[in-house]
Amino acid sequence: MSVDDRPWSQCIARRLAEVAGPARAQWQASAPIRHCVIDALFEPEWASELGACFPPAARMHLRRDFRERKYVSAQMDRHDPRLEAALFAFHAPAVVQAVRDIVGRPDLEPDPELYAGGLSRMERGHFLNPHIDNSHDGGRRRWRSLNLLYYVPAGSGQAPGTGGELELWPQGVRGEPRRLQAIGNRLILMETHQHAWHSVREVGDGPARGCISNYYFAPAPTRADQGFHVTSFRGRPEQPLRDLASRADSALRMLVRRGFWLGLVRSPHRYRR
């Protein structure tokens, strides 16, 4: 896997144990989109290293359309081994168990293929419109249940800048979002289901936002009313035309996935070892 043999997973597990009580309370009190925020995840020096070695835009793939604009990469062996070590530390049994204890899901499992996970980089003008994540893993065998977002620190001496917050929409996209800052060395745990609408506010001034993301899956869905669905986007409240286009796009992709192409089309965003 990675040549960096530092105990990244031990650092995560230790920090999760330190904050388990408050994190569990925040999780339980934050329905209907349960989440919790854990700061100072890694030793400061380690976190700074992750920020310094985060790949530049030229080494990542740009997603750019009316739904989103950001750089992504799941092929971790193309990047600094410290990033791969930190990402796969979230797959270590001690870390998985600590997360299970916080969110109350003993059936959660990490995804070694990093389906829709990996690295993302967002610069000025980048955004991610309100959406729900697709319901399953790449083979439609397990349910997507938990999003783990770790934000790497910006460069030394750089101000946080504006925009780039993770937005949760507990009343749907016609309500008001709750904004969580993309602070360096911060981990956000967020459940995923068909009502967990979330987005990233357009990035303004300041440094790029770097994120290391994982998904945990489970054999059972998070909610009893959950069914199969593709990643589905909406427009923001001030974007009625984009909302119509997003609804039509999601409906078309749903038809494709349910029909002939199911099982034949595989997302390129996964880790190929």
N, C-alpha and C positions, 0 to 999 in steps of 0.2 A: 504494500500500500504506500506508505510514505517513509522517507528516510529520516524524517525528524522524529526522534524517539523520546522527546520530552513528554512528561506525563500530563498531556492536555486533558485527558478524560478525568484524571484524579483532581485536577484543578476545578473542572466543572462540577463534578460530583460533590466536592467539598463545599463549594459555594452554594449549590442547591440545597445541601443539608443545612447550611447556616440560615437560609431564608425560607425554609420549607413552610414554617407556620404562617408568616405573613403572605407568602406567595399562594398558599392553599386558600387562605381567607379571601384574598383578592379574586382568585379564580372563581370561588363559589358565589361571590357577591356580584359578579359582572355579567350575569345572564342578560339578554339572550345570546350574546356573542361572548362566551367566557374567554378570559385572557388574564395574563399576569405579566408584570414587568420585573426583570431582575437585572440590576446594575452591577458594575464592577465584577463581571463574570471571571475574567482572567487576571493574572498578575499584570499590573500596569505596563511593565516592560514587554511582556508577551503580546499584549493587545496592541501596543505601538508598533511592534514588528509586523503584525498582521496588516495594519493600515499601510505601513511603508512598502510592503511587498505585494499589495493588491494589484492585479494586472491593469495596465492602461487600456483605454478603449480600443486601441488598435489590435489587441489580442483577444477581443471578445466579439460576440455576434450582436449586431444592432437589430432589435425588434422595433419597427416603426410603422404604425398605422393609426387609424382613428381611435383604437382601443388603448394603446400603450406606446411608450417610447422609453426604451432602456437597453443597456447592454447586458448580455447574459453569457454564461458558460457553464457547462456541466462536465467537460472533459478535464478533470482535475490534474491529470499527469502532465498537462501542458503548462502548468503554472508552478509557482514556488511551492516546494513540498511542505512548508509550514502551513499553507492554506489547506492543503489536503489533510494534514494531520489534525488541524483544528476542526475541520468539517466532520471527519470520521470519528473524532472523539465523541460526538453525539450519538454514535452507534455502539459505544462501549456498554456492556451490560450494567455496570454500576450507574452510568448516566441515564440509561433508559429506565432503570428501576426508580431512580430519583424523580424523573419526570412523571412516571406512572403514579408515584405516590402523591405528587402535587396535584395532578389533574384527576386522580381517582379512576384511572383506566388501566387495569392490569393486563389488558390484551394488546397494548400498543407495541408496534414493531417498526424499526427503522427500515429504510429502503436503500440497499447497496447500489442500485442503478441510478439513484438521485433523480427519479422521474419528476421533472419540473422543478427540481432543486438545484443546488450548486451555488454559483456566484452571480451577483447582479451589481451593476454599476449605473448610477443615475446622476446625470449632469444637468446643468442649467437647461430648462425647458422640457426636461423629461417628466413623465407622469405615468400613472397607472389608473385607469378609470375604474369606477365601482364594478365589482365582479364577485362571483362566487367561484371557488375552485372546482375543477371537475371532481366527480364523486369517488373515483376509483383509482387504482394503480394502472400501470400500462397494460396489464393483462386482464383487467376487470375481475381480479380475484379477491382483492382486499379493498376496504373502504378507506378513503383518505379521511383522517381524523384530527390531525394536529399539525399546525405550522409552527416551526421553530426558526425565528429570525434573529440572527446575531449581527449587529452593526459594528463594523470595524471603525476605529478612530480615524479622524482626518489627520492630515499632516501636522507636524509640530508647529504650534503658534497660529494655526488657522482658526478663524472664527466659525461658529456653527453654520451661519448663513440662514437663509429663509426657505420655507417650503420643505418638501421631502418627508413630511410626517406620514406615518401609517394612520389611515382613517378607518374607523369602524362605524358602520351604519346600523345601529340596533333597531331603528324604526323603518328601515328600508331607505332607498335612495331619495325619497322625498322628505325625509326627516333631516335632522342635524347630525353630522358625524362627530364622533369622539376622536380627537387627534392625539396620537402618541409620538413623541419626539424620537427621531432616529439618532439617538445619542451614541457616541462611540463607546464600545465595550458594554453595550446593553443587549440583553436577550429578551425577546418577547415570545411568549407562548400564546397561541391563539387557536381555538378549535375551528374546524372547518365543517360546514354542513350547508344545506341548500338555502338557509336563511342568514348565513354569515357573510353578508356583503361587506367588502373592504376595498380600499383603494390607497394610492399614494398621491398626496397633493403635489402639484407641479413644483419642481425644484426651481428656486430662484437664485439669488446670489450665494456665494460661498463655495466650499469645496464639493467635489463629487461625494455621493453617498454610496458606500460599499457595504454589501450585505452578504453573509454566508447563510444559506437557507437549507433546511431539511424538512421533510415531511415524515410523520409517523403514520402508519396504516394499521388497520385492525380488521379482524374477520367479521365484525358486526358494525353497523352504522352508528353514528353518534346519536341520532334522533330516530324515534320509531317511525316518523312520517317521511323519512328520507328515501329518495329513489335515485335511480341512475340519472346523471345529467353531465353535460359537457361544461367546460369553463364558459360561463355566461356573463357578458358585460352589459352595463347600462351606461347611459349618459349621466353626467352630473345634473343637479336640478336646473342649472342655467344652460343646459345643452339639449333642448328638446329634439332637434333634428338628429343629433348624434345618438340620442336615446332610441329613436325609431330605427336608425341604421343598426345599432347594436342589438336590438331585439330581433330584427330580421336575420342578422348574421348568426346569432345564437340558435334561432329556430332552424336555420338551414344546416348548420353543423350538427345539430341534434339529429336531424333526419338522416344525415350521412352516417353518423356513428351508429345509429340504430339499424341501418339498412345494410346494403351489400358490402360496403367497405369495412364493416366492423371486423376487426381482427387482421385486416390487410394493411391498414394505415398505422404506422408506428411513429410516435413523436420522435423527432431527432434530438430532443432535449433530454438526454440521459447519458450516464457514464458508460462508455464502451471500453472495457479493459483490454 
